[in-house]
C-alpha cells in the first residue's frame, strides 16, 4: 500500500474524531490500558533473542512518533552511521483509539514528503487546536548517544541496551531509499546525564536502513525513517 499525506491525515483525523465525543482531547491521552504486543520484543529470526522487557516498576508515560532521517557517511565504501534527527509527535490519542490507527500513521509517515507533512500538521493543528509536536530526537557528537528533548521540558540521554531486527512486514522506506527498516531497540539512560525516564524503546520502525551494497557518495546521506518511541519512567 502506498501512503500519502491524505492517507496519514485521514487516519489521524479518524482517530481523533472517535475521541472527540467523550473527551475532546487529541494529545496527552491516558496510556494506562496500552501494552506493547509481546512479538514486538522478539527477534523474528531467532525467538531466543529478545529485547529486555520493562521492569515491574516502570510505567508507560509517552508514545511518540519519530519522523526524520537516519544519517550515514561513506567511509571506504561502507555506510557509517552518523546518528539520526527526528521530530517527535504525540501518538497517545491514536493509541487510545487502537494500535492499528497508530501503526497506519507510523508506516505512512516515512512515505510523506516533508513539505506535505508540515502542511498536513498545520491543518490538523488548526482543525483541532492541538499541538501534536512533542519534542525532538538527535544524537550527541559521537553519534552513539541518542538524545530526546520533549516540549514538557523532560529529556532522555542514553545508549543502546538491546537490539533486534525490525518486525516482519515493516515498511522498507521511501523510494529510492527503500533499503529496509532499522532495528528495534531498547535504550537505557546514561549515568549522570539527568534523564527524566528509565527506558525508551524504538519499535514498529519504517525505513532508515543504509544501502546494503558498497557506497560511493560524498558527504552525508539522509535516509527517511519513522518509528514509535515508547517511553517508560520508574515509579
C-alpha positions, 0 to 999 in steps of 0.5 A: 500500500502506498501512503500519502499525506491524505492517507496519514491525515485521514487516519489521524483525523479518524482517530481523533474524531472517535475521541472527540465525543467523550473527551475532546482531547487529541494529545496527552491521552491516558496510556494506562490500558496500552501494552506493547504486543509481546512479538514486538520484543522478539527477534523474528529470526531467532525467538531466543533473542529478545529485547529486555522487557520493562521492569515491574516498576516502570510505567508507560508515560509517552508514545511518540512518533519519530519522523526524520532521517537516519544519517550515514557517511561513506567511509571506504565504501561502507555506510557509517552511521552518523546518528539520526534527527527526528521530530517527535509527535504525540501518538497517545490519542491514536493509541487510545483509539487502537494500535492499528490507527497508530501503526497506519500513521507510523508506516505512512509517515516515512512515505510523506514528503516533508513539505506535505507533512508540515502542511498536513500538521498545520491543518490538523493543528488548526482543525483541532487546536492541538499541538501534536509536536512533542519534542525532538530526537538527535544524537550527541557528537559521537553519534552513539548517544541518542538524545530526546528533548520533549516540549514538557521540558523532560529529556532522555540521554542514553545508549543502546541496551538491546537490539533486534531486527525490525518486525516482519512486514515493516515498511522498507522506506521511501523510494529510492531509499527503500533499503529496509527498516532499522532495528528495534531497540531498547535504550537505557539512560546514561549515568549522570546525564539527568534523564527524566525516564528509565527506558525508551524503546524504538519499535514498529520502525519504517525505513532508515536502513543504509544501502546494503551494497558498497557506497560511493557518495560524498558527504552525508546521506539522509535516509527517511525513517519513522518509528514509535518511541515508547517511553517508560519512567520508574515509579 
